[in-house]
Amino acid sequence: MACAFCGKPVNPHDSTVYQRVSGWEHRRKGGGTNAIALRKVEQKWAHANCIRRASRGLSGQESLV
Ligand SMILES: [Zn+2]
């Protein structure tokens, strides 16, 4: 499996790995955390580091590593 961000190999059985899910969130006034309905697990994985980097708004591309 390749990481969705950096393209390097990812082990889906590693406990630190993130797996992509999609679903539907109920929008409520005032926001807050809601449960996701019809949650669907996708066959996409990513490294925890790549998720952290992406969530900071940076590019998922790595230059020289
Ligand atoms: Zn990665």
N, CA, C, O and the ligand as a Tripos MOL2 file, in Angstrom:
@<TRIPOS>MOLECULE
protein
  261   259    66     0     0
PROTEIN
NO_CHARGES

@<TRIPOS>ATOM
      1 N           0.8340   -1.1980    0.0000 N.3       1 MET1
      2 CA          0.0000    0.0000    0.0000 C.3       1 MET1
      3 C           0.8700    1.2490    0.0000 C.2       1 MET1
      4 O           1.9010    1.2940    0.6720 O.2       1 MET1
      5 N           0.4660    2.2370   -0.7340 N.am      2 ALA2
      6 CA          1.2170    3.4880   -0.7970 C.3       2 ALA2
      7 C           0.4820    4.5710   -0.0120 C.2       2 ALA2
      8 O          -0.7470    4.6470   -0.0320 O.2       2 ALA2
      9 N           1.2400    5.3880    0.6640 N.am      3 CYS3
     10 CA          0.6760    6.5060    1.4110 C.3       3 CYS3
     11 C          -0.0190    7.4670    0.4410 C.2       3 CYS3
     12 O           0.5130    7.7720   -0.6270 O.2       3 CYS3
     13 N          -1.2100    7.9380    0.8220 N.am      4 ALA4
     14 CA         -1.9700    8.8410   -0.0490 C.3       4 ALA4
     15 C          -1.2990   10.1980   -0.1820 C.2       4 ALA4
     16 O          -1.6330   10.9690   -1.0820 O.2       4 ALA4
     17 N          -0.3600   10.4980    0.6990 N.am      5 PHE5
     18 CA          0.2850   11.8120    0.6580 C.3       5 PHE5
     19 C           1.6690   11.7490    0.0430 C.2       5 PHE5
     20 O           1.9690   12.4900   -0.8930 O.2       5 PHE5
     21 N           2.5190   10.8670    0.5640 N.am      6 CYS6
     22 CA          3.9050   10.8810    0.0910 C.3       6 CYS6
     23 C           4.1900    9.7700   -0.9140 C.2       6 CYS6
     24 O           5.2290    9.7850   -1.5750 O.2       6 CYS6
     25 N           3.2810    8.8100   -1.0330 N.am      7 GLY7
     26 CA          3.4680    7.7570   -2.0180 C.3       7 GLY7
     27 C           4.4020    6.6470   -1.5880 C.2       7 GLY7
     28 O           4.6300    5.6970   -2.3370 O.2       7 GLY7
     29 N           4.9460    6.7610   -0.3820 N.am      8 LYS8
     30 CA          5.8300    5.7160    0.1130 C.3       8 LYS8
     31 C           5.0140    4.5810    0.7120 C.2       8 LYS8
     32 O           3.8410    4.7560    1.0390 O.2       8 LYS8
     33 N           5.6400    3.4150    0.8540 N.am      9 PRO9
     34 CA          4.8940    2.2570    1.3710 C.3       9 PRO9
     35 C           4.3350    2.4850    2.7760 C.2       9 PRO9
     36 O           4.9670    3.1070    3.6300 O.2       9 PRO9
     37 N           3.1470    1.9670    2.9800 N.am     10 VAL10
     38 CA          2.4670    2.0520    4.2700 C.3      10 VAL10
     39 C           2.0330    0.6470    4.6400 C.2      10 VAL10
     40 O           1.5620   -0.1120    3.7930 O.2      10 VAL10
     41 N           2.1940    0.3070    5.9040 N.am     11 ASN11
     42 CA          1.7230   -0.9860    6.3810 C.3      11 ASN11
     43 C           0.3600   -0.7920    7.0380 C.2      11 ASN11
     44 O           0.2750   -0.2070    8.1180 O.2      11 ASN11
     45 N          -0.7110   -1.2780    6.3970 N.am     12 PRO12
     46 CA         -2.0690   -1.0670    6.9250 C.3      12 PRO12
     47 C          -2.2720   -1.6560    8.3150 C.2      12 PRO12
     48 O          -3.2130   -1.2850    9.0170 O.2      12 PRO12
     49 N          -1.3950   -2.5700    8.7120 N.am     13 HIS13
     50 CA         -1.5550   -3.1990   10.0230 C.3      13 HIS13
     51 C          -0.8200   -2.4390   11.1210 C.2      13 HIS13
     52 O          -0.9300   -2.7710   12.3010 O.2      13 HIS13
     53 N          -0.0720   -1.4200   10.7200 N.am     14 ASP14
     54 CA          0.6290   -0.6110   11.7100 C.3      14 ASP14
     55 C          -0.3890    0.2290   12.4760 C.2      14 ASP14
     56 O          -1.2710    0.8410   11.8750 O.2      14 ASP14
     57 N          -0.2670    0.2570   13.8030 N.am     15 SER15
     58 CA         -1.2700    0.9540   14.6150 C.3      15 SER15
     59 C          -1.1990    2.4630   14.4600 C.2      15 SER15
     60 O          -2.1270    3.1640   14.8630 O.2      15 SER15
     61 N          -0.1150    2.9830   13.8850 N.am     16 THR16
     62 CA         -0.0010    4.4320   13.7400 C.3      16 THR16
     63 C          -0.5720    4.9250   12.4190 C.2      16 THR16
     64 O          -0.7060    6.1280   12.1970 O.2      16 THR16
     65 N          -0.9060    3.9850   11.5490 N.am     17 VAL17
     66 CA         -1.3430    4.3600   10.2060 C.3      17 VAL17
     67 C          -2.7850    4.8720   10.2170 C.2      17 VAL17
     68 O          -3.6160    4.3890   10.9860 O.2      17 VAL17
     69 N          -3.0690    5.8390    9.3730 N.am     18 TYR18
     70 CA         -4.4170    6.3830    9.2400 C.3      18 TYR18
     71 C          -5.0920    5.7830    8.0130 C.2      18 TYR18
     72 O          -4.4560    5.5830    6.9790 O.2      18 TYR18
     73 N          -6.3760    5.5010    8.1370 N.am     19 GLN19
     74 CA         -7.1350    5.0120    6.9980 C.3      19 GLN19
     75 C          -8.2360    6.0100    6.6610 C.2      19 GLN19
     76 O          -8.8820    6.5660    7.5490 O.2      19 GLN19
     77 N          -8.4360    6.2240    5.3750 N.am     20 ARG20
     78 CA         -9.4060    7.1980    4.8950 C.3      20 ARG20
     79 C         -10.8130    6.6510    5.0760 C.2      20 ARG20
     80 O         -11.0960    5.4870    4.7910 O.2      20 ARG20
     81 N         -11.6890    7.5310    5.5610 N.am     21 VAL21
     82 CA        -13.1030    7.1770    5.6180 C.3      21 VAL21
     83 C         -13.9030    8.3150    5.0030 C.2      21 VAL21
     84 O         -13.4470    9.4570    4.9570 O.2      21 VAL21
     85 N         -15.0790    7.9950    4.5410 N.am     22 SER22
     86 CA        -15.9850    9.0370    4.0720 C.3      22 SER22
     87 C         -17.3310    8.7950    4.7270 C.2      22 SER22
     88 O         -17.6260    7.6860    5.1740 O.2      22 SER22
     89 N         -18.1370    9.8260    4.7780 N.am     23 GLY23
     90 CA        -19.4310    9.6530    5.4150 C.3      23 GLY23
     91 C         -20.2240   10.9390    5.3830 C.2      23 GLY23
     92 O         -19.8610   11.8960    4.6990 O.2      23 GLY23
     93 N         -21.3070   10.9510    6.1280 N.am     24 TRP24
     94 CA        -22.2140   12.0900    6.1550 C.3      24 TRP24
     95 C         -22.3230   12.5990    7.5770 C.2      24 TRP24
     96 O         -22.5980   11.8430    8.5090 O.2      24 TRP24
     97 N         -22.1050   13.8810    7.7250 N.am     25 GLU25
     98 CA        -22.1880   14.4920    9.0290 C.3      25 GLU25
     99 C         -23.4410   15.3370    9.1220 C.2      25 GLU25
    100 O         -23.7650   16.1090    8.2190 O.2      25 GLU25
    101 N         -24.1340   15.1750   10.2310 N.am     26 HIS26
    102 CA        -25.3420   15.9500   10.4500 C.3      26 HIS26
    103 C         -24.9710   17.3660   10.8700 C.2      26 HIS26
    104 O         -24.3210   17.5650   11.8960 O.2      26 HIS26
    105 N         -25.3820   18.3360   10.0850 N.am     27 ARG27
    106 CA        -25.0760   19.7350   10.4060 C.3      27 ARG27
    107 C         -26.0970   20.2570   11.4040 C.2      27 ARG27
    108 O         -27.3060   20.1350   11.2110 O.2      27 ARG27
    109 N         -25.5720   20.8460   12.4810 N.am     28 ARG28
    110 CA        -26.4580   21.3960   13.5000 C.3      28 ARG28
    111 C         -26.0900   22.8430   13.7500 C.2      28 ARG28
    112 O         -24.9500   23.2530   13.5320 O.2      28 ARG28
    113 N         -27.0630   23.6120   14.2100 N.am     29 LYS29
    114 CA        -26.7770   24.9870   14.6150 C.3      29 LYS29
    115 C         -25.7890   24.9510   15.7720 C.2      29 LYS29
    116 O         -25.9190   24.1490   16.6960 O.2      29 LYS29
    117 N         -24.7930   25.8400   15.7010 N.am     30 GLY30
    118 CA        -23.8380   25.9120   16.7920 C.3      30 GLY30
    119 C         -22.6840   24.9540   16.6500 C.2      30 GLY30
    120 O         -21.7550   24.9690   17.4570 O.2      30 GLY30
    121 N         -22.7340   24.1220   15.6320 N.am     31 GLY31
    122 CA        -21.6150   23.2240   15.3670 C.3      31 GLY31
    123 C         -21.4790   22.1370   16.4100 C.2      31 GLY31
    124 O         -22.4720   21.5810   16.8790 O.2      31 GLY31
    125 N         -20.2720   21.8450   16.7620 N.am     32 GLY32
    126 CA        -20.0300   20.7500   17.6880 C.3      32 GLY32
    127 C         -19.7190   19.4830   16.9320 C.2      32 GLY32
    128 O         -19.8690   19.4070   15.7130 O.2      32 GLY32
    129 N         -19.2900   18.5040   17.6680 N.am     33 THR33
    130 CA        -18.9030   17.2390   17.0520 C.3      33 THR33
    131 C         -20.1180   16.3400   16.9030 C.2      33 THR33
    132 O         -20.8560   16.1050   17.8590 O.2      33 THR33
    133 N         -20.3100   15.8530   15.7120 N.am     34 ASN34
    134 CA        -21.4390   14.9740   15.4490 C.3      34 ASN34
    135 C         -20.9520   13.6140   14.9750 C.2      34 ASN34
    136 O         -19.8570   13.4770   14.4280 O.2      34 ASN34
    137 N         -21.7640   12.6510   15.1930 N.am     35 ALA35
    138 CA        -21.4490   11.3290   14.6760 C.3      35 ALA35
    139 C         -21.5830   11.3360   13.1650 C.2      35 ALA35
    140 O         -22.3850   12.0830   12.6040 O.2      35 ALA35
    141 N         -20.8090   10.5190   12.5290 N.am     36 ILE36
    142 CA        -20.8630   10.4180   11.0700 C.3      36 ILE36
    143 C         -21.7520    9.2430   10.6830 C.2      36 ILE36
    144 O         -21.5560    8.1150   11.1350 O.2      36 ILE36
    145 N         -22.7310    9.5360    9.8360 N.am     37 ALA37
    146 CA        -23.6410    8.4890    9.3730 C.3      37 ALA37
    147 C         -23.0920    7.8580    8.0980 C.2      37 ALA37
    148 O         -22.3520    8.4940    7.3470 O.2      37 ALA37
    149 N         -23.4520    6.6330    7.8680 N.am     38 LEU38
    150 CA        -23.0370    5.9210    6.6580 C.3      38 LEU38
    151 C         -21.5280    6.0150    6.4370 C.2      38 LEU38
    152 O         -21.0450    6.2520    5.3300 O.2      38 LEU38
    153 N         -20.8220    5.8220    7.5260 N.am     39 ARG39
    154 CA        -19.3660    5.8970    7.4800 C.3      39 ARG39
    155 C         -18.8300    4.7660    6.6220 C.2      39 ARG39
    156 O         -19.1850    3.6020    6.8070 O.2      39 ARG39
    157 N         -17.9700    5.1260    5.6840 N.am     40 LYS40
    158 CA        -17.4500    4.1410    4.7470 C.3      40 LYS40
    159 C         -15.9280    4.1670    4.7690 C.2      40 LYS40
    160 O         -15.3050    5.2100    4.5740 O.2      40 LYS40
    161 N         -15.3540    3.0210    5.0070 N.am     41 VAL41
    162 CA        -13.8970    2.9250    5.0460 C.3      41 VAL41
    163 C         -13.3790    2.7310    3.6320 C.2      41 VAL41
    164 O         -13.8460    1.8570    2.9020 O.2      41 VAL41
    165 N         -12.4130    3.5490    3.2560 N.am     42 GLU42
    166 CA        -11.8460    3.4530    1.9160 C.3      42 GLU42
    167 C         -10.4950    2.7550    1.9560 C.2      42 GLU42
    168 O          -9.8470    2.6840    2.9990 O.2      42 GLU42
    169 N         -10.0930    2.2530    0.8290 N.am     43 GLN43
    170 CA         -8.8180    1.5420    0.7500 C.3      43 GLN43
    171 C          -7.6750    2.5200    0.5070 C.2      43 GLN43
    172 O          -6.9240    2.3930   -0.4610 O.2      43 GLN43
    173 N          -7.5560    3.4950    1.4010 N.am     44 LYS44
    174 CA         -6.4870    4.4870    1.2990 C.3      44 LYS44
    175 C          -5.8550    4.6500    2.6630 C.2      44 LYS44
    176 O          -6.5420    4.7530    3.6790 O.2      44 LYS44
    177 N          -4.5400    4.6720    2.6670 N.am     45 TRP45
    178 CA         -3.8130    4.7950    3.9330 C.3      45 TRP45
    179 C          -2.8420    5.9600    3.8830 C.2      45 TRP45
    180 O          -2.4530    6.4320    2.8140 O.2      45 TRP45
    181 N          -2.4640    6.4080    5.0670 N.am     46 ALA46
    182 CA         -1.4740    7.4860    5.1390 C.3      46 ALA46
    183 C          -0.6860    7.3710    6.4280 C.2      46 ALA46
    184 O          -1.1910    6.8710    7.4330 O.2      46 ALA46
    185 N           0.5410    7.8310    6.3960 N.am     47 HIS47
    186 CA          1.3680    7.8650    7.5980 C.3      47 HIS47
    187 C           0.8300    8.9160    8.5710 C.2      47 HIS47
    188 O           0.2650    9.9300    8.1610 O.2      47 HIS47
    189 N           1.0170    8.6540    9.8680 N.am     48 ALA48
    190 CA          0.6110    9.6330   10.8790 C.3      48 ALA48
    191 C           1.3250   10.9610   10.6400 C.2      48 ALA48
    192 O           0.7190   12.0230   10.7840 O.2      48 ALA48
    193 N           2.5890   10.9110   10.2810 N.am     49 ASN49
    194 CA          3.3450   12.1400   10.0260 C.3      49 ASN49
    195 C           2.7630   12.9150    8.8560 C.2      49 ASN49
    196 O           2.6770   14.1420    8.8960 O.2      49 ASN49
    197 N           2.3670   12.2030    7.8220 N.am     50 CYS50
    198 CA          1.8010   12.8630    6.6410 C.3      50 CYS50
    199 C           0.4660   13.5080    6.9820 C.2      50 CYS50
    200 O           0.1580   14.5950    6.4920 O.2      50 CYS50
    201 N          -0.3270   12.8480    7.8160 N.am     51 ILE51
    202 CA         -1.6040   13.4180    8.2450 C.3      51 ILE51
    203 C          -1.3640   14.6930    9.0330 C.2      51 ILE51
    204 O          -2.0470   15.6980    8.8370 O.2      51 ILE51
    205 N          -0.3770   14.6380    9.9330 N.am     52 ARG52
    206 CA         -0.0640   15.8190   10.7350 C.3      52 ARG52
    207 C           0.3600   16.9760    9.8500 C.2      52 ARG52
    208 O          -0.0680   18.1160   10.0300 O.2      52 ARG52
    209 N           1.2160   16.6490    8.8870 N.am     53 ARG53
    210 CA          1.7130   17.6840    7.9900 C.3      53 ARG53
    211 C           0.5560   18.2850    7.1800 C.2      53 ARG53
    212 O           0.4490   19.5040    7.0450 O.2      53 ARG53
    213 N          -0.2920   17.4260    6.6520 N.am     54 ALA54
    214 CA         -1.4010   17.8820    5.8160 C.3      54 ALA54
    215 C          -2.3840   18.7050    6.6390 C.2      54 ALA54
    216 O          -2.9440   19.6820    6.1430 O.2      54 ALA54
    217 N          -2.5960   18.3170    7.8950 N.am     55 SER55
    218 CA         -3.5690   19.0400    8.7120 C.3      55 SER55
    219 C          -3.0410   20.3960    9.1320 C.2      55 SER55
    220 O          -3.8110   21.2490    9.5710 O.2      55 SER55
    221 N          -1.7380   20.6110    9.0060 N.am     56 ARG56
    222 CA         -1.1800   21.9400    9.2520 C.3      56 ARG56
    223 C          -1.2620   22.7960    7.9970 C.2      56 ARG56
    224 O          -0.8450   23.9540    8.0110 O.2      56 ARG56
    225 N          -1.7930   22.2430    6.9160 N.am     57 GLY57
    226 CA         -1.9990   23.0220    5.7100 C.3      57 GLY57
    227 C          -0.8150   23.0330    4.7790 C.2      57 GLY57
    228 O          -0.7880   23.7950    3.8130 O.2      57 GLY57
    229 N           0.1730   22.1890    5.0590 N.am     58 LEU58
    230 CA          1.3390   22.1500    4.1910 C.3      58 LEU58
    231 C           1.1530   21.0910    3.1140 C.2      58 LEU58
    232 O           0.2780   20.2310    3.2110 O.2      58 LEU58
    233 N           1.9640   21.1680    2.1240 N.am     59 SER59
    234 CA          1.9230   20.1930    1.0410 C.3      59 SER59
    235 C           2.3410   18.8300    1.5540 C.2      59 SER59
    236 O           3.1790   18.7220    2.4490 O.2      59 SER59
    237 N           1.7520   17.7890    0.9810 N.am     60 GLY60
    238 CA          2.1120   16.4400    1.3750 C.3      60 GLY60
    239 C           3.3810   15.9720    0.7090 C.2      60 GLY60
    240 O           3.8430   14.8580    0.9550 O.2      60 GLY60
    241 N           3.9510   16.8170   -0.1360 N.am     61 GLN61
    242 CA          5.1450   16.3990   -0.8540 C.3      61 GLN61
    243 C           6.3860   16.5520    0.0090 C.2      61 GLN61
    244 O           6.5570   17.5350    0.7290 O.2      61 GLN61
    245 N           7.2290   15.5630   -0.0860 N.am     62 GLU62
    246 CA          8.4870   15.6260    0.6170 C.3      62 GLU62
    247 C           9.5840   15.8990   -0.3950 C.2      62 GLU62
    248 O           9.5640   15.3480   -1.4950 O.2      62 GLU62
    249 N          10.5220   16.7280   -0.0420 N.am     63 SER63
    250 CA         11.5880   17.0250   -0.9850 C.3      63 SER63
    251 C          12.7020   15.9900   -0.8950 C.2      63 SER63
    252 O          12.7060   15.0260   -1.6610 O.2      63 SER63
    253 N          13.6240   16.1660    0.0030 N.am     64 LEU64
    254 CA         14.7430   15.2460    0.0790 C.3      64 LEU64
    255 C          14.7160   14.4980    1.3960 C.2      64 LEU64
    256 O          15.1970   14.9870    2.4190 O.2      64 LEU64
    257 N          14.1520   13.3190    1.3530 N.am     65 VAL65
    258 CA         14.1260   12.5110    2.5730 C.3      65 VAL65
    259 C          14.7040   11.1490    2.2610 C.2      65 VAL65
    260 O          14.7840   10.2950    3.1440 O.2      65 VAL65
    261 ZN          3.2830    9.2520    3.9130 Zn       66 ZN66
@<TRIPOS>BOND
     1     1     2 1
     2     2     3 1
     3     3     4 2
     4     3     5 am
     5     5     6 1
     6     6     7 1
     7     7     8 2
     8     7     9 am
     9     9    10 1
    10    10    11 1
    11    11    12 2
    12    11    13 am
    13    13    14 1
    14    14    15 1
    15    15    16 2
    16    15    17 am
    17    17    18 1
    18    18    19 1
    19    19    20 2
    20    19    21 am
    21    21    22 1
    22    22    23 1
    23    23    24 2
    24    23    25 am
    25    25    26 1
    26    26    27 1
    27    27    28 2
    28    27    29 am
    29    29    30 1
    30    30    31 1
    31    31    32 2
    32    31    33 am
    33    33    34 1
    34    34    35 1
    35    35    36 2
    36    35    37 am
    37    37    38 1
    38    38    39 1
    39    39    40 2
    40    39    41 am
    41    41    42 1
    42    42    43 1
    43    43    44 2
    44    43    45 am
    45    45    46 1
    46    46    47 1
    47    47    48 2
    48    47    49 am
    49    49    50 1
    50    50    51 1
    51    51    52 2
    52    51    53 am
    53    53    54 1
    54    54    55 1
    55    55    56 2
    56    55    57 am
    57    57    58 1
    58    58    59 1
    59    59    60 2
    60    59    61 am
    61    61    62 1
    62    62    63 1
    63    63    64 2
    64    63    65 am
    65    65    66 1
    66    66    67 1
    67    67    68 2
    68    67    69 am
    69    69    70 1
    70    70    71 1
    71    71    72 2
    72    71    73 am
    73    73    74 1
    74    74    75 1
    75    75    76 2
    76    75    77 am
    77    77    78 1
    78    78    79 1
    79    79    80 2
    80    79    81 am
    81    81    82 1
    82    82    83 1
    83    83    84 2
    84    83    85 am
    85    85    86 1
    86    86    87 1
    87    87    88 2
    88    87    89 am
    89    89    90 1
    90    90    91 1
    91    91    92 2
    92    91    93 am
    93    93    94 1
    94    94    95 1
    95    95    96 2
    96    95    97 am
    97    97    98 1
    98    98    99 1
    99    99   100 2
   100    99   101 am
   101   101   102 1
   102   102   103 1
   103   103   104 2
   104   103   105 am
   105   105   106 1
   106   106   107 1
   107   107   108 2
   108   107   109 am
   109   109   110 1
   110   110   111 1
   111   111   112 2
   112   111   113 am
   113   113   114 1
   114   114   115 1
   115   115   116 2
   116   115   117 am
   117   117   118 1
   118   118   119 1
   119   119   120 2
   120   119   121 am
   121   121   122 1
   122   122   123 1
   123   123   124 2
   124   123   125 am
   125   125   126 1
   126   126   127 1
   127   127   128 2
   128   127   129 am
   129   129   130 1
   130   130   131 1
   131   131   132 2
   132   131   133 am
   133   133   134 1
   134   134   135 1
   135   135   136 2
   136   135   137 am
   137   137   138 1
   138   138   139 1
   139   139   140 2
   140   139   141 am
   141   141   142 1
   142   142   143 1
   143   143   144 2
   144   143   145 am
   145   145   146 1
   146   146   147 1
   147   147   148 2
   148   147   149 am
   149   149   150 1
   150   150   151 1
   151   151   152 2
   152   151   153 am
   153   153   154 1
   154   154   155 1
   155   155   156 2
   156   155   157 am
   157   157   158 1
   158   158   159 1
   159   159   160 2
   160   159   161 am
   161   161   162 1
   162   162   163 1
   163   163   164 2
   164   163   165 am
   165   165   166 1
   166   166   167 1
   167   167   168 2
   168   167   169 am
   169   169   170 1
   170   170   171 1
   171   171   172 2
   172   171   173 am
   173   173   174 1
   174   174   175 1
   175   175   176 2
   176   175   177 am
   177   177   178 1
   178   178   179 1
   179   179   180 2
   180   179   181 am
   181   181   182 1
   182   182   183 1
   183   183   184 2
   184   183   185 am
   185   185   186 1
   186   186   187 1
   187   187   188 2
   188   187   189 am
   189   189   190 1
   190   190   191 1
   191   191   192 2
   192   191   193 am
   193   193   194 1
   194   194   195 1
   195   195   196 2
   196   195   197 am
   197   197   198 1
   198   198   199 1
   199   199   200 2
   200   199   201 am
   201   201   202 1
   202   202   203 1
   203   203   204 2
   204   203   205 am
   205   205   206 1
   206   206   207 1
   207   207   208 2
   208   207   209 am
   209   209   210 1
   210   210   211 1
   211   211   212 2
   212   211   213 am
   213   213   214 1
   214   214   215 1
   215   215   216 2
   216   215   217 am
   217   217   218 1
   218   218   219 1
   219   219   220 2
   220   219   221 am
   221   221   222 1
   222   222   223 1
   223   223   224 2
   224   223   225 am
   225   225   226 1
   226   226   227 1
   227   227   228 2
   228   227   229 am
   229   229   230 1
   230   230   231 1
   231   231   232 2
   232   231   233 am
   233   233   234 1
   234   234   235 1
   235   235   236 2
   236   235   237 am
   237   237   238 1
   238   238   239 1
   239   239   240 2
   240   239   241 am
   241   241   242 1
   242   242   243 1
   243   243   244 2
   244   243   245 am
   245   245   246 1
   246   246   247 1
   247   247   248 2
   248   247   249 am
   249   249   250 1
   250   250   251 1
   251   251   252 2
   252   251   253 am
   253   253   254 1
   254   254   255 1
   255   255   256 2
   256   255   257 am
   257   257   258 1
   258   258   259 1
   259   259   260 2
@<TRIPOS>SUBSTRUCTURE
     1 MET1         2 RESIDUE 1 A MET
     2 ALA2         6 RESIDUE 1 A ALA
     3 CYS3        10 RESIDUE 1 A CYS
     4 ALA4        14 RESIDUE 1 A ALA
     5 PHE5        18 RESIDUE 1 A PHE
     6 CYS6        22 RESIDUE 1 A CYS
     7 GLY7        26 RESIDUE 1 A GLY
     8 LYS8        30 RESIDUE 1 A LYS
     9 PRO9        34 RESIDUE 1 A PRO
    10 VAL10       38 RESIDUE 1 A VAL
    11 ASN11       42 RESIDUE 1 A ASN
    12 PRO12       46 RESIDUE 1 A PRO
    13 HIS13       50 RESIDUE 1 A HIS
    14 ASP14       54 RESIDUE 1 A ASP
    15 SER15       58 RESIDUE 1 A SER
    16 THR16       62 RESIDUE 1 A THR
    17 VAL17       66 RESIDUE 1 A VAL
    18 TYR18       70 RESIDUE 1 A TYR
    19 GLN19       74 RESIDUE 1 A GLN
    20 ARG20       78 RESIDUE 1 A ARG
    21 VAL21       82 RESIDUE 1 A VAL
    22 SER22       86 RESIDUE 1 A SER
    23 GLY23       90 RESIDUE 1 A GLY
    24 TRP24       94 RESIDUE 1 A TRP
    25 GLU25       98 RESIDUE 1 A GLU
    26 HIS26      102 RESIDUE 1 A HIS
    27 ARG27      106 RESIDUE 1 A ARG
    28 ARG28      110 RESIDUE 1 A ARG
    29 LYS29      114 RESIDUE 1 A LYS
    30 GLY30      118 RESIDUE 1 A GLY
    31 GLY31      122 RESIDUE 1 A GLY
    32 GLY32      126 RESIDUE 1 A GLY
    33 THR33      130 RESIDUE 1 A THR
    34 ASN34      134 RESIDUE 1 A ASN
    35 ALA35      138 RESIDUE 1 A ALA
    36 ILE36      142 RESIDUE 1 A ILE
    37 ALA37      146 RESIDUE 1 A ALA
    38 LEU38      150 RESIDUE 1 A LEU
    39 ARG39      154 RESIDUE 1 A ARG
    40 LYS40      158 RESIDUE 1 A LYS
    41 VAL41      162 RESIDUE 1 A VAL
    42 GLU42      166 RESIDUE 1 A GLU
    43 GLN43      170 RESIDUE 1 A GLN
    44 LYS44      174 RESIDUE 1 A LYS
    45 TRP45      178 RESIDUE 1 A TRP
    46 ALA46      182 RESIDUE 1 A ALA
    47 HIS47      186 RESIDUE 1 A HIS
    48 ALA48      190 RESIDUE 1 A ALA
    49 ASN49      194 RESIDUE 1 A ASN
    50 CYS50      198 RESIDUE 1 A CYS
    51 ILE51      202 RESIDUE 1 A ILE
    52 ARG52      206 RESIDUE 1 A ARG
    53 ARG53      210 RESIDUE 1 A ARG
    54 ALA54      214 RESIDUE 1 A ALA
    55 SER55      218 RESIDUE 1 A SER
    56 ARG56      222 RESIDUE 1 A ARG
    57 GLY57      226 RESIDUE 1 A GLY
    58 LEU58      230 RESIDUE 1 A LEU
    59 SER59      234 RESIDUE 1 A SER
    60 GLY60      238 RESIDUE 1 A GLY
    61 GLN61      242 RESIDUE 1 A GLN
    62 GLU62      246 RESIDUE 1 A GLU
    63 SER63      250 RESIDUE 1 A SER
    64 LEU64      254 RESIDUE 1 A LEU
    65 VAL65      258 RESIDUE 1 A VAL
    66 ZN66       261 GROUP 0 **** ****
